[in-house]
Amino acid sequence: KAGVTQTPRYLIKTRGQQVTLSCSPISGHRSVSWYQQTPGQGLQFLFEYFSETQRNKGNFPGRFSGRQFSNSRSEMNVSTLELGDSALYLCASNRRGVSGNEQFFGPGTRLTVL
Amino acid sequence: TQLLEQSPQFLSIQEGENLTVYCNSSSVFSSLQWYRQEPGEGPVLLVTVVTGGEVKKLKRLTFQFGDARKDSSLHITAAQPGDTGLYLCAGYSNYQLIWGAGTKLIIKP
């Protein structure tokens, strides 16, 4: 069974630009979560999508948005990039396990904003 | 604001030694998970603990959930270089997953 794929793996942008990141979850998983990971802040929850609907949202400005398609693939978009947006963006494919929700992470997209 | 505090933040030990890392909070969690993350990769789920006082073993790793479900520990016996990584704990409360900042563990050969 294929794991979670994220594209691109690395991205360099300049301030003011916008970026779109893509995530394909594990086949059969309908829920996807996005996180931002930085050395100083750790993992910060961005949002969760289930069956094309945003189910939960973290405390990020409106410049961060996302969507999910009917095939469960998800994209997140960051507009008007700032230096502080440089981070590893992780996508997790979620399923309900015996002990609760289980998250399977992709390798992440490393975004550098210059 | 619910917080999960992990300690120590950084640990570097020799191969063969034992170690324990901690995950503490003032809040109660319905379940708690431990992940390991290696450089350039996403976190990988190691275990989920649900019941207060629960102990789970995964080869040389022993996970314990506190009786009050506010804290957890991870004990590694006879650490090996392959155990190197960032260990993250995450707790479920009110359908949200709260993450700790992680313990960076380095095992020297």
Interface residues (C-beta under 8 A of the other chain):
Chain A: V4 Q41 G42 L43 Q44 F45 N56 L90 C91 A92 G97 S99 G100 N101 E102 Q103 F104 F105 G106 P107 G108
Chain B: S30 S31 Q33 G40 E41 G42 P43 V44 L45 T48 V49 V50 L88 A90 Y92 Y95 Q96 L97 W99 G100 A101 G102
